[in-house]
Amino acid sequence: MGILGDSLQRAAENTFTRPVPKSAGAQMRFLVRQYKGSTREVARLLGVSQRTVERYVKDQLRHPRKDLAARLTAEVRRRWQPKVRQRARDQAATSTGIVIETRARFGFTAAPGTTDDARQRLITQHLPPDYAARLFEAQSAGAAEQHLREIAAEGLQEVYFKDSGRRAAGLLVEFTDIDYAEFDY
């Protein structure tokens, strides 16, 4: 993914109500339960042998090498508490909205006589539920990072720069460079 896609994923992970399993054995047992007891499928998912998965499940192996530990943690986090994650997304998309904090360079297309120089800004802004819904739909559909940037820039354009239609009528805003971006439900 990209900066915005990863940030949306981290925001979803912040909604967890229980901690993610920490030990390699607990993580492996969780994945085996997710695949209905199939150690073969988990082994295929992680790129290891079926016997290796069985050893982690029985706690005969405890410390995976770095690349396996990273894949294992990523797969567990991707599958952890899907109903809690979905409930938080639904609430953000229908009633509460989403907060974006970003340090980025914004490009402007504005009326004659105003500056359109790209400037770096630090912005923390609440976006209404309709923009949250559009971001979630685009992410679910596997949209490219550029599409997520366009949705977020449009939301910031309307809410932050145009003050919900009270000023800067002809202004168009786009992300030209993102230093970082964080979302929160």
C-alpha positions as CSV (number, residue, x, y, z in Angstrom):
1,M,0.0,0.0,0.0
2,G,1.0,3.6,0.3
3,I,1.1,6.2,3.1
4,L,-2.7,6.7,3.2
5,G,-3.6,3.1,2.8
6,D,-1.2,2.0,5.6
7,S,-2.5,4.8,7.8
8,L,-6.1,3.6,7.3
9,Q,-5.0,0.1,8.2
10,R,-3.3,1.3,11.4
11,A,-6.4,3.3,12.4
12,A,-8.5,0.2,12.0
13,E,-6.0,-1.7,14.2
14,N,-6.4,1.0,16.9
15,T,-10.0,0.0,17.4
16,F,-9.1,-3.5,18.7
17,T,-10.7,-4.3,22.1
18,R,-8.3,-7.1,23.0
19,P,-4.5,-7.2,22.5
20,V,-3.2,-9.1,19.5
21,P,-1.4,-12.4,20.4
22,K,2.3,-11.7,21.0
23,S,4.1,-15.0,21.1
24,A,4.9,-16.9,17.9
25,G,3.0,-20.0,19.2
26,A,-0.1,-18.0,20.1
27,Q,0.0,-16.2,16.7
28,M,0.4,-19.5,14.9
29,R,-2.5,-21.2,16.8
30,F,-4.7,-18.2,16.0
31,L,-3.9,-18.6,12.2
32,V,-4.5,-22.3,12.4
33,R,-8.0,-21.7,13.9
34,Q,-8.7,-19.1,11.2
35,Y,-8.0,-21.8,8.6
36,K,-10.1,-24.4,10.3
37,G,-7.2,-26.4,11.7
38,S,-5.3,-26.6,8.4
39,T,-1.6,-26.3,9.2
40,R,-1.0,-26.9,5.5
41,E,-2.8,-23.7,4.5
42,V,-1.0,-21.7,7.2
43,A,2.3,-23.1,6.0
44,R,1.4,-22.1,2.4
45,L,0.4,-18.6,3.6
46,L,3.6,-18.0,5.5
47,G,6.0,-19.8,3.0
48,V,7.2,-22.4,5.5
49,S,6.8,-26.1,5.9
50,Q,3.8,-27.7,7.5
51,R,6.0,-29.3,10.1
52,T,7.4,-25.9,11.1
53,V,3.8,-24.6,11.7
54,E,3.1,-27.7,13.8
55,R,6.2,-27.1,15.9
56,Y,5.2,-23.5,16.6
57,V,1.6,-24.6,17.5
58,K,3.1,-27.1,20.0
59,D,5.6,-24.5,21.3
60,Q,8.5,-26.6,20.3
61,L,9.8,-23.6,18.3
62,R,9.5,-20.2,19.9
63,H,11.6,-17.6,18.2
64,P,11.0,-17.2,14.4
65,R,13.6,-15.6,12.2
66,K,12.9,-11.9,11.4
67,D,11.2,-12.3,8.0
68,L,8.9,-15.1,9.3
69,A,8.1,-13.1,12.4
70,A,7.2,-10.1,10.3
71,R,4.9,-12.1,8.0
72,L,3.3,-13.9,11.0
73,T,2.6,-10.7,12.8
74,A,1.2,-9.0,9.7
75,E,-1.1,-11.9,8.9
76,V,-2.4,-12.1,12.5
77,R,-3.0,-8.3,12.6
78,R,-4.9,-8.5,9.2
79,R,-7.3,-11.1,10.6
80,W,-7.6,-10.0,14.2
81,Q,-11.1,-8.9,15.4
82,P,-12.8,-8.3,12.0
83,K,-16.2,-7.6,13.5
84,V,-14.8,-5.0,15.9
85,R,-12.9,-3.4,13.0
86,Q,-16.0,-3.4,10.8
87,R,-18.3,-1.9,13.5
88,A,-15.8,1.0,14.0
89,R,-15.6,1.6,10.2
90,D,-19.4,1.6,9.9
91,Q,-19.7,4.0,12.7
92,A,-17.1,6.3,11.2
93,A,-18.7,6.1,7.8
94,T,-22.3,6.9,9.1
95,S,-22.0,9.1,12.1
96,T,-18.7,10.1,13.6
97,G,-16.4,10.7,10.6
98,I,-12.7,10.4,10.6
99,V,-9.8,12.6,11.8
100,I,-6.8,13.1,9.5
101,E,-3.5,14.5,10.7
102,T,-1.0,15.1,8.0
103,R,2.1,17.1,7.2
104,A,2.1,17.5,3.4
105,R,2.7,19.9,0.6
106,F,-0.5,21.0,-1.0
107,G,-0.8,22.3,-4.5
108,F,-3.5,24.9,-5.2
109,T,-5.5,26.0,-8.3
110,A,-7.1,29.3,-7.3
111,A,-8.6,32.5,-8.7
112,P,-6.3,35.0,-10.5
113,G,-4.4,37.3,-8.1
114,T,-4.0,34.7,-5.4
115,T,-1.0,32.5,-4.8
116,D,-1.0,28.9,-6.1
117,D,2.5,28.1,-4.7
118,A,2.7,24.7,-3.1
119,R,3.2,25.0,0.7
120,Q,3.9,22.5,3.3
121,R,1.3,22.5,6.1
122,L,0.6,20.5,9.3
123,I,-3.1,19.9,9.4
124,T,-5.3,18.0,11.9
125,Q,-8.9,18.0,10.7
126,H,-12.1,16.1,11.3
127,L,-13.6,14.9,8.0
128,P,-17.4,14.3,7.8
129,P,-18.7,10.7,7.5
130,D,-19.3,10.9,3.7
131,Y,-15.5,11.3,3.1
132,A,-14.8,8.5,5.6
133,A,-17.2,6.2,3.7
134,R,-15.6,7.1,0.4
135,L,-12.1,6.4,1.8
136,F,-13.2,3.0,3.2
137,E,-15.0,2.0,0.0
138,A,-11.9,2.9,-2.1
139,Q,-9.7,1.0,0.2
140,S,-12.0,-2.1,0.2
141,A,-12.1,-2.0,-3.6
142,G,-8.3,-2.0,-3.7
143,A,-8.0,1.5,-5.1
144,A,-4.5,2.9,-5.9
145,E,-2.8,5.3,-3.4
146,Q,-3.5,8.2,-5.8
147,H,-7.2,7.7,-5.6
148,L,-7.1,7.7,-1.7
149,R,-5.0,10.9,-2.0
150,E,-7.6,12.5,-4.2
151,I,-10.4,11.7,-1.7
152,A,-8.5,13.0,1.3
153,A,-7.4,16.1,-0.6
154,E,-11.0,16.8,-1.6
155,G,-12.2,16.4,2.0
156,L,-9.5,18.8,3.2
157,Q,-10.3,21.2,0.4
158,E,-14.0,21.4,1.4
159,V,-13.7,21.3,5.2
160,Y,-10.3,23.0,5.9
161,F,-9.5,25.3,3.0
162,K,-13.0,26.3,1.9
163,D,-14.4,26.2,5.5
164,S,-17.4,24.1,4.3
165,G,-18.2,26.5,1.5
166,R,-17.9,29.8,3.4
167,R,-14.8,31.0,1.6
168,A,-12.4,30.4,-1.4
169,A,-15.1,29.3,-3.8
170,G,-12.9,28.5,-6.8
171,L,-10.1,26.8,-4.9
172,L,-8.9,23.3,-5.9
173,V,-6.5,21.5,-3.6
174,E,-4.3,18.4,-4.2
175,F,-1.6,16.6,-2.3
176,T,1.7,17.1,-4.1
177,D,4.0,15.5,-1.4
178,I,3.0,13.7,1.8
179,D,5.5,13.7,4.7
180,Y,3.2,11.6,6.9
181,A,-0.5,11.0,7.4
182,E,-2.4,9.5,10.3
183,F,-6.1,8.6,10.5
184,D,-8.2,8.1,13.6
185,Y,-11.8,7.0,13.9
